[in-house]
């Protein structure tokens, strides 16, 4: 009798639990018709990614049918257009920015402090996010942005090419020296000699061991080099953003950049900017001309779609000061002058902490732990992408609104002379630091 009574009680409790869950889900899905208005949203997305926006907006409108979301997608000159709108006082209520613009928009007073909304009645439980990623939307401890997507830098490797060379995949904790030795074995000339051979011909290379940022576009990609600098204990600018002397031209930074320059000029294991250009924009890693690739996660999903292409992903190597990585990051802000901040927050919350965030997770990494867990389960080959998040460093871009015009500009300009062999790395960085500091000091 007691067992029967206990069973009935358990069953009754289960029924109550299911009923309560169903009621909560029903309440959550009930459209809120008490709020209305139009929210303008600015983004640089285009092409297939616009479908995810359409899906997110549709989902939001099932909850808030009387709020109209007006997406303003500007794929070309987005930043210039947005700054003009802000100056004219007619910027979107919610807009997208990249990491390099966060300090600038905060300094201009263009973005709202999200703290009161995060902690308000329609707030967000921030423990659901990766804390270090959440911090990328902060300036001086104030949350101005919610994350849209991000990627650390990782090492892609061609499984078949490594196997052919008799090499194993990069192991956890592998060093710069380990990476160089692998790259040398994987760099092959037209006659089949690897770069360790006396017969190796650096003028006729058919396969490079390592693709690493070397001005793949029109200029050097300094974000791609920052992990290398940090792994050696170097840096680019002081924490207060006021000086680069003793940092950009420190022994640690110069040594890191010298190792980087030697990959091209001494060991010939990495394709130069001109080498990449000669292939007219083709993906050399996918094409088999590059055996390992230092890049962001964004390329991974495309590679999985290539039939017969066997690749893996490892963390970046470890330098003298250990592991270090950075994020390439994008986030959403609320216009500080929005006339309808409460409704703007409802949409901002939906696309970063609600079901709308699932749409962007279809093509990029999400800041929500639960969505990241889904990706880990579906794509176990991305394990190294997520483990790389344990080694994140803050971005120098956040230190000063002059970073782009002063620090970044002269760093890339002078490092390029060292890569071309017209200056030593030390001389290039001394000159860059002098130019950058003069620029930072100017009113």
DAMO-V201997 format. One record per residue. N is the residue number from 1. OMEGA is omega in whole degrees, 0 to 359 (* if undefined). Layout:
n:N omega:OMEGA
n:N omega:OMEGA
This chain:
n:1 omega:180
n:2 omega:180
n:3 omega:180
n:4 omega:180
n:5 omega:179
n:6 omega:179
n:7 omega:179
n:8 omega:179
n:9 omega:178
n:10 omega:179
n:11 omega:181
n:12 omega:179
n:13 omega:180
n:14 omega:179
n:15 omega:178
n:16 omega:180
n:17 omega:179
n:18 omega:181
n:19 omega:180
n:20 omega:179
n:21 omega:179
n:22 omega:179
n:23 omega:180
n:24 omega:179
n:25 omega:180
n:26 omega:180
n:27 omega:181
n:28 omega:183
n:29 omega:181
n:30 omega:181
n:31 omega:178
n:32 omega:182
n:33 omega:183
n:34 omega:180
n:35 omega:181
n:36 omega:179
n:37 omega:179
n:38 omega:178
n:39 omega:177
n:40 omega:184
n:41 omega:180
n:42 omega:180
n:43 omega:174
n:44 omega:182
n:45 omega:176
n:46 omega:176
n:47 omega:184
n:48 omega:182
n:49 omega:179
n:50 omega:178
n:51 omega:179
n:52 omega:174
n:53 omega:179
n:54 omega:180
n:55 omega:181
n:56 omega:180
n:57 omega:178
n:58 omega:179
n:59 omega:178
n:60 omega:182
n:61 omega:172
n:62 omega:179
n:63 omega:182
n:64 omega:187
n:65 omega:183
n:66 omega:172
n:67 omega:179
n:68 omega:177
n:69 omega:182
n:70 omega:181
n:71 omega:178
n:72 omega:182
n:73 omega:182
n:74 omega:184
n:75 omega:181
n:76 omega:179
n:77 omega:182
n:78 omega:183
n:79 omega:179
n:80 omega:180
n:81 omega:182
n:82 omega:179
n:83 omega:178
n:84 omega:179
n:85 omega:179
n:86 omega:179
n:87 omega:181
n:88 omega:179
n:89 omega:181
n:90 omega:179
n:91 omega:178
n:92 omega:179
n:93 omega:177
n:94 omega:179
n:95 omega:186
n:96 omega:174
n:97 omega:173
n:98 omega:185
n:99 omega:183
n:100 omega:182
n:101 omega:185
n:102 omega:183
n:103 omega:181
n:104 omega:183
n:105 omega:176
n:106 omega:180
n:107 omega:179
n:108 omega:183
n:109 omega:185
n:110 omega:185
n:111 omega:184
n:112 omega:171
n:113 omega:183
n:114 omega:182
n:115 omega:180
n:116 omega:180
n:117 omega:178
n:118 omega:183
n:119 omega:182
n:120 omega:185
n:121 omega:175
n:122 omega:188
n:123 omega:184
n:124 omega:173
n:125 omega:186
n:126 omega:178
n:127 omega:179
n:128 omega:182
n:129 omega:168
n:130 omega:186
n:131 omega:182
n:132 omega:178
n:133 omega:177
n:134 omega:182
n:135 omega:180
n:136 omega:176
n:137 omega:183
n:138 omega:170
n:139 omega:183
n:140 omega:175
n:141 omega:179
n:142 omega:182
n:143 omega:179
n:144 omega:184
n:145 omega:168
n:146 omega:186
n:147 omega:170
n:148 omega:177
n:149 omega:185
n:150 omega:171
n:151 omega:166
n:152 omega:176
n:153 omega:183
n:154 omega:178
n:155 omega:172
n:156 omega:176
n:157 omega:179
n:158 omega:185
n:159 omega:184
n:160 omega:180
n:161 omega:177
n:162 omega:180
n:163 omega:180
n:164 omega:181
n:165 omega:181
n:166 omega:183
n:167 omega:173
n:168 omega:176
n:169 omega:178
n:170 omega:181
n:171 omega:179
n:172 omega:178
n:173 omega:178
n:174 omega:189
n:175 omega:175
n:176 omega:181
n:177 omega:177
n:178 omega:181
n:179 omega:180
n:180 omega:180
n:181 omega:177
n:182 omega:182
n:183 omega:180
n:184 omega:179
n:185 omega:184
n:186 omega:178
n:187 omega:189
n:188 omega:177
n:189 omega:185
n:190 omega:180
n:191 omega:177
n:192 omega:179
n:193 omega:175
n:194 omega:190
n:195 omega:175
n:196 omega:183
n:197 omega:176
n:198 omega:182
n:199 omega:182
n:200 omega:180
n:201 omega:183
n:202 omega:180
n:203 omega:182
n:204 omega:182
n:205 omega:177
n:206 omega:179
n:207 omega:177
n:208 omega:182
n:209 omega:188
n:210 omega:170
n:211 omega:182
n:212 omega:185
n:213 omega:182
n:214 omega:183
n:215 omega:180
n:216 omega:174
n:217 omega:181
n:218 omega:181
n:219 omega:177
n:220 omega:178
n:221 omega:185
n:222 omega:178
n:223 omega:180
n:224 omega:181
n:225 omega:185
n:226 omega:178
n:227 omega:180
n:228 omega:180
n:229 omega:181
n:230 omega:179
n:231 omega:180
n:232 omega:179
n:233 omega:180
n:234 omega:180
n:235 omega:181
n:236 omega:185
n:237 omega:180
n:238 omega:183
n:239 omega:179
n:240 omega:177
n:241 omega:186
n:242 omega:182
n:243 omega:175
n:244 omega:181
n:245 omega:182
n:246 omega:180
n:247 omega:177
n:248 omega:180
n:249 omega:176
n:250 omega:179
n:251 omega:182
n:252 omega:179
n:253 omega:181
n:254 omega:180
n:255 omega:179
n:256 omega:181
n:257 omega:176
n:258 omega:177
n:259 omega:179
n:260 omega:181
n:261 omega:180
n:262 omega:178
n:263 omega:181
n:264 omega:192
n:265 omega:183
n:266 omega:185
n:267 omega:177
n:268 omega:182
n:269 omega:181
n:270 omega:177
n:271 omega:178
n:272 omega:175
n:273 omega:181
n:274 omega:178
n:275 omega:179
n:276 omega:183
n:277 omega:182
n:278 omega:179
n:279 omega:175
n:280 omega:174
n:281 omega:180
n:282 omega:177
n:283 omega:185
n:284 omega:177
n:285 omega:178
n:286 omega:181
n:287 omega:178
n:288 omega:178
n:289 omega:177
n:290 omega:186
n:291 omega:177
n:292 omega:186
n:293 omega:177
n:294 omega:188
n:295 omega:178
n:296 omega:181
n:297 omega:189
n:298 omega:181
n:299 omega:191
n:300 omega:184
n:301 omega:177
n:302 omega:180
n:303 omega:180
n:304 omega:182
n:305 omega:181
n:306 omega:183
n:307 omega:176
n:308 omega:180
n:309 omega:183
n:310 omega:180
n:311 omega:174
n:312 omega:180
n:313 omega:177
n:314 omega:172
n:315 omega:175
n:316 omega:180
n:317 omega:180
n:318 omega:180
n:319 omega:182
n:320 omega:180
n:321 omega:176
n:322 omega:181
n:323 omega:177
n:324 omega:180
n:325 omega:177
n:326 omega:177
n:327 omega:160
n:328 omega:198
n:329 omega:172
n:330 omega:181
n:331 omega:179
n:332 omega:176
n:333 omega:173
n:334 omega:178
n:335 omega:181
n:336 omega:182
n:337 omega:178
n:338 omega:180
n:339 omega:184
n:340 omega:186
n:341 omega:182
n:342 omega:178
n:343 omega:177
n:344 omega:178
n:345 omega:179
n:346 omega:180
n:347 omega:179
n:348 omega:178
n:349 omega:183
n:350 omega:185
n:351 omega:179
n:352 omega:182
n:353 omega:181
n:354 omega:183
n:355 omega:179
n:356 omega:180
n:357 omega:179
n:358 omega:181
n:359 omega:181
n:360 omega:178
n:361 omega:177
n:362 omega:183
n:363 omega:180
n:364 omega:183
n:365 omega:181
n:366 omega:178
n:367 omega:178
n:368 omega:182
n:369 omega:183
n:370 omega:179
n:371 omega:177
n:372 omega:178
n:373 omega:178
n:374 omega:180
n:375 omega:179
n:376 omega:182
n:377 omega:183
n:378 omega:184
n:379 omega:182
n:380 omega:179
n:381 omega:179
n:382 omega:183
n:383 omega:182
n:384 omega:177
n:385 omega:183
n:386 omega:178
n:387 omega:177
n:388 omega:181
n:389 omega:178
n:390 omega:187
n:391 omega:186
n:392 omega:174
n:393 omega:178
n:394 omega:183
n:395 omega:178
n:396 omega:179
n:397 omega:184
n:398 omega:187
n:399 omega:183
n:400 omega:178
n:401 omega:178
n:402 omega:186
n:403 omega:183
n:404 omega:184
n:405 omega:185
n:406 omega:186
n:407 omega:183
n:408 omega:183
n:409 omega:186
n:410 omega:176
n:411 omega:182
n:412 omega:182
n:413 omega:183
n:414 omega:177
n:415 omega:178
n:416 omega:179
n:417 omega:178
n:418 omega:179
n:419 omega:179
n:420 omega:176
n:421 omega:180
n:422 omega:177
n:423 omega:173
n:424 omega:179
n:425 omega:181
n:426 omega:180
n:427 omega:181
n:428 omega:182
n:429 omega:174
n:430 omega:179
n:431 omega:180
n:432 omega:180
n:433 omega:179
n:434 omega:180
n:435 omega:181
n:436 omega:181
n:437 omega:177
n:438 omega:179
n:439 omega:180
n:440 omega:183
n:441 omega:182
n:442 omega:180
n:443 omega:*
